[in-house]
Structure formats: C-alpha cells, structure tokens
Amino acid sequence: MSISDNLKKIQKSLSTRVTLVAVSKTKPIESIQEAYEIGHRDFGENKVQELCDKYEALPQDINWHLIGHLQTNKVKYIAPFVNLIHAVDSRKLTKEIQKRAGQCERTINILVQLRIAKEETKFGLPYPEATDLLAALKADEFPNVRVVGLMGMASNTEDQEQIREEFTILKTFFDEQKALNSNLIQLSMGMSGDYPMAMVCGSNMVRIGSAIFGSRNYN
Ligand SMILES: *Cc1c(COP(=O)(O)O)cnc(C)c1O
C-alpha cells in the first residue's frame, strides 16, 4: 500500500478527537510530500538536524513536532518554528526552551514526558518529578513555555495488559493534572504497535511512523 493509502486507513480508524502525528524520521522529503498532498499537516521528527533540513525544504504550513529526546544545546535550532516539543523531561531543558522562545518572541508549546514504561529507559520523568515541573510551569516560572499536555511511551512488549496498565496510569495522572491546569489538553501516547490500546486508554494524540511510511532502515 502507498503512503497515502496507509495514512487514509489510519486516519479513518482514529476517533475524530485524536490528532495524528505522522512520524517521518529517516524518511525522504518525497514521502512527506505524498502525505502533505492529501492534506496531512502534522509531522514528527526525533533528530534536530533532520527536522531543520525538512522544515527548510517543505511548505511553511506544516506543523512540526519534535518527538524524541532533545538536547539542551540544540533547542536554539528549532525554537523559531517548532509547533510542539513532545519530550520535555527536565527543568534544565525547560529553562533553555524558555530562553530561546523569549529570544524568538514566541511561546513554545511543550508536553512533559513521563517515564511510564516498566522496562529500563532513561527518558521521561518519574511521576513525582513531573509533578514538580508541572507546578513550576503552572506558576509561570517559564512565561514563554506553555505546557499543553503529557507524553509517554509504553514498554516495547507483546504483553497487552502491561501496556494497558502503563497507559492507564498516565491517563489517571493526566486527569489529575488537568484539574489543576486547564491548559493541559493533549495526551500524546500510542505508536504504530500500540495506538489502538492507547486510544482505548484515553490518548488524544498518536505518533505513528512505520505503519504509515513503512519500516525504517538505520544505517
Ligand atoms: C519513532 C517514534 C515513534 C513512531 O514509531 P513507530 O513505531 O514507527 O510508529 C513514536 N514516538 C517516538 C518518540 C518515536 O521516537
């Protein structure tokens, strides 16, 4: 199936309240263009250099999502144009986003990434630390940074019950935090392998790559 067929099929399977971020990392410009031509506008990348190159080469009305781990020293390259940073996992990174957003006279939307997987991973904040960062964001310590939701990646496992549990805990935390801060509207969870479960568990933003663009070759 073509990229546009895959995209249409997935779009149909999503409920209307769910935003689809098409994860185009490692894929060529032409692949993104194919999705763009049938009206898709939200694309996700996980490498800053690649994101910047694609931003330069493609139409200006694309909403670019930085979905992967972001190093502090690279924030400056994406600050002028990025639409949403999904994986904010430290106060240090938030501070740098504040600084660069201020310089660009922008407000940058972010999601705070939670460490929800039981498996070993170094990315994402444990719940207590996320609570502290969310409180600082709400207290307007970072006036050019707007937290609009939360993001999490479930364990890479076949165990559906485990995935359900990880997503459900994040959804519960999201609901608690949303009661404290009405800016929190996005819950970014679900990838090609687990997005149907993520939706069942209350996701309203899914990040889907290989199911749209085909499997990736890392060389
Ligand atoms: C690569 C990536 C995805 C998409 O993964 P697929 O399994 O190809 O859908 C989603 N989220 C993040 C953070 C990623 O790095």
PDBQT file of the ligand as one rigid body, heavy atoms in Angstrom, charges set to zero:
ROOT
HETATM    1  C1  LIG A 301       9.886   6.648  16.192  1.00  0.00    +0.000 C 
HETATM    2  C2  LIG A 301       8.949   7.152  17.211  1.00  0.00    +0.000 A 
HETATM    3  C3  LIG A 301       7.558   6.957  17.068  1.00  0.00    +0.000 A 
HETATM    4  C4  LIG A 301       6.930   6.196  15.918  1.00  0.00    +0.000 C 
HETATM    5  O1  LIG A 301       7.263   4.852  15.962  1.00  0.00    +0.000 OA
HETATM    6  P1  LIG A 301       6.537   3.774  15.018  1.00  0.00    +0.000 P 
HETATM    7  O2  LIG A 301       6.639   2.521  15.780  1.00  0.00    +0.000 OA
HETATM    8  O3  LIG A 301       7.296   3.769  13.748  1.00  0.00    +0.000 OA
HETATM    9  O4  LIG A 301       5.125   4.216  14.832  1.00  0.00    +0.000 OA
HETATM   10  C5  LIG A 301       6.733   7.493  18.034  1.00  0.00    +0.000 A 
HETATM   11  N1  LIG A 301       7.219   8.179  19.093  1.00  0.00    +0.000 NA
HETATM   12  C6  LIG A 301       8.535   8.387  19.267  1.00  0.00    +0.000 A 
HETATM   13  C7  LIG A 301       9.006   9.162  20.444  1.00  0.00    +0.000 C 
HETATM   14  C8  LIG A 301       9.444   7.877  18.333  1.00  0.00    +0.000 A 
HETATM   15  O5  LIG A 301      10.757   8.089  18.519  1.00  0.00    +0.000 OA
ENDROOT
TORSDOF 0
